[in-house]
Amino acid sequence: MAFKFKKQIFGFMDLLRFKKLVPNRRAAFDAASSAPLPKTYKVNETAKILHPGNQKARLAEITLVTADTKTYTFELSKKMFFRAGQYVELTADVDGSTVNRPYAISSSPLTSLREGKLSVTVKKAGFFSNWLFDNAKVGDEMIIGDPSGFFHYEGIKDAEVVVGIAGGSGITPFYSMAQAIAEGSEDFRLILLYGAKTEKDIAFKKELDALVSDNFKVVYVLSDEKNKKYENGFITKELIAKYAPEDFTVMACGPQAMYAFLDKELAAMGIGGRRVKKEANCVGVRDVKKAVYDLTVHIRDDVYTVKADNRETVLVAMERAGLRVPSKCRAGGCGFCHSKLVSGKFSIAGADKRRLADLKFGYIHPCCSYPDSDMEIIVPAGLE
Ligand code: FES
């Protein structure tokens, strides 16, 4: 179809506008502020606080909490925002090897934002924790990763009251939550049932007692000591019912044995599904007859073949060989370590938490996979 030119009746108006274009622009320039442009923007600064990335941190203080638990307080090089209940990954050079582990944050979110300090509380158990307990000293420099994990209050999903169930060093995230409630950075009611073996094993007792308010209550439960000042025995369904209101969300953090017991108690109360959140524990060794396999690892253009003990995870085999590979939760939950399986058989510790896409495209989580044969995997590059 032939193009038809449409005559503009008021075309001369455009001409007028065009004539005014340059003077208008000059006037706008003249009226504009002569202040220099800001060097930083608020939104960028906020993003940096939300996602500071790996950062160097100086160990500023070590406090003995119980006979086998210490709090390590770090001075951060970059401010960090986290939700009370989250963890950070701590990385240090241990006897010439780079080792990292996730630890729950025990300080409050505002302490990090205002004072640039962050604390983790660690029980002496396991390779890195033992090293920290015996060797770390004030002035040491370590690497702290981004705050991670979903063990925190979610107003959209959770009830207004949380019944927290802590076992042993599982108190750490709840201590952070109790401080956050007191300082106003978290807004929910926490009823904490805290199980310890004896009175001496209760961590942060003085601090927790000082935080008690309308929104925070703590009940100590001793399993190995009869003491009239406290509840005695285990955290049973009767005990939960005694302190919990009608509607509540359960958040639990403690050893695997506590979870197994708790699952039965909660099932008997008809509580499960979304009403229960459990913080995952790092995957440990499995109890099987020892066998050693060859593990071939591709990282970028490099190929390594290392030995893998079938009692330990594929992640541990790579770390033992000195390979720097990514990891965060070490419990199958974050997906940070996911690696493409080229060949080989493996077993997963506990439930398979891989995303559907990982399953479909043949990815495994080395942090919770034990080798059952020689294996070959492609691993994303680790810490730079
Ligand atoms: S480190 Fe989180 S899934 Fe492996």
Residues whose N, C-alpha, C, O or C-beta is under 5 A from the ligand:
A	BS01	FES	S327 K328 C329 R330 A331 G332 G333 C334 G335 F336 C337 H365 C367
